[in-house]
Amino acid sequence: MSSETAVRVNSETLRNHRHQRVRIVGTVLNRSAGQMTITSTDEMPILIYSTGNEGDFQTNSWVEVTGQVQDDNSILAEIIIPLQGNIDKEAWNQMALLIDRHHEIFFDRT
């Protein structure tokens, strides 16, 4: 996996990617200066540390976070983007599980 690749995860698969770059989708649970908590597609809270320049996301809005997984399973965000429209959280969740189980299909190991 190249350093530019970000694996799609949920809270269950997050622990398999410590110190790696990941992408996770969830709804904003709460925000404060430099951090936010999102509820992942598998209904678990994930702490996100940011630079504070992540935008003005409203509670319950959908976001995708790209960043590095820390030892405590929090994420140090590189970027947080809003997602629009109807999000099928079960489909996103199943995708994360499939990617974790069958990473050889999705990522070149060379």
QUIFEN-V768426 format. One record per residue. N is the residue number from 1. RES is the residue in one letter. PHI is phi as a letter, one per 40 degrees, with the letter a starting at -180 (999 if undefined). NEAR is the number of other ideal C-beta (glycine too) atoms within 10 Angstrom. Layout:
# QUIFEN-V768426
N|RES|PHI|NEAR, N|RES|PHI|NEAR
This chain:
# QUIFEN-V768426
1|M|999|15, 2|S|c|8, 3|S|c|7, 4|E|c|6, 5|T|c|13, 6|A|b|20, 7|V|c|21, 8|R|c|20, 9|V|b|27, 10|N|b|25, 11|S|c|20, 12|E|c|15, 13|T|c|21, 14|L|d|23, 15|R|c|10, 16|N|c|13, 17|H|b|19, 18|R|d|13, 19|H|g|8, 20|Q|b|15, 21|R|c|18, 22|V|b|22, 23|R|b|18, 24|I|b|28, 25|V|b|21, 26|G|a|27, 27|T|b|20, 28|V|c|20, 29|L|c|15, 30|N|a|11, 31|R|b|19, 32|S|a|8, 33|A|d|7, 34|G|g|13, 35|Q|a|15, 36|M|a|23, 37|T|b|16, 38|I|b|27, 39|T|b|17, 40|S|c|23, 41|T|c|27, 42|D|b|19, 43|E|g|12, 44|M|b|14, 45|P|c|12, 46|I|b|21, 47|L|c|14, 48|I|b|23, 49|Y|c|15, 50|S|b|20, 51|T|c|11, 52|G|g|10, 53|N|b|9, 54|E|c|20, 55|G|g|11, 56|D|b|7, 57|F|c|17, 58|Q|c|9, 59|T|d|10, 60|N|g|9, 61|S|c|14, 62|W|c|20, 63|V|b|20, 64|E|b|18, 65|V|b|24, 66|T|b|16, 67|G|a|20, 68|Q|b|17, 69|V|c|22, 70|Q|c|13, 71|D|d|7, 72|D|c|7, 73|N|g|14, 74|S|c|17, 75|I|b|25, 76|L|c|13, 77|A|c|21, 78|E|c|14, 79|I|a|14, 80|I|b|21, 81|I|b|13, 82|P|c|14, 83|L|b|14, 84|Q|b|7, 85|G|g|6, 86|N|c|6, 87|I|b|15, 88|D|c|11, 89|K|c|17, 90|E|c|10, 91|A|c|10, 92|W|c|21, 93|N|c|19, 94|Q|c|14, 95|M|c|17, 96|A|c|25, 97|L|c|17, 98|L|c|13, 99|I|c|17, 100|D|c|18, 101|R|c|10, 102|H|b|10, 103|H|d|14, 104|E|c|8, 105|I|c|8, 106|F|c|14, 107|F|b|13, 108|D|c|8, 109|R|c|6, 110|T|c|5
